[in-house]
Amino acid sequence: MKIIVIAVLIAIVTALFAALVFLYRDAGRGKRVVWLLTVRVALSVSLIAFLLFSYWMGWIGPQGIK
């Protein structure tokens, strides 16, 4: 469970920094920045949904992972 959450967080940060690199490299003319920011938002929403589902199923609780 912890590995999944950490991996998704790393993917979110990677997408954010990649979007920053393409923002400077393309000077705002390309669509790669928008695509990467869309990926970042989708990953963030997926992570929140996964955490809520895990809490609902009882896999995680207020004190941490069981």
Sequence and secondary structure as in RCSB ss.txt:
>XXXX:A:sequence
MKIIVIAVLIAIVTALFAALVFLYRDAGRGKRVVWLLTVRVALSVSLIAFLLFSYWMGWIGPQGIK
>XXXX:A:secstr
 HHHHHHHHHHHHHHHHHHHHHHHHHTT SSHHHHHHHHHHHHHHHHHHHHHHHHHHTSEETTEE 
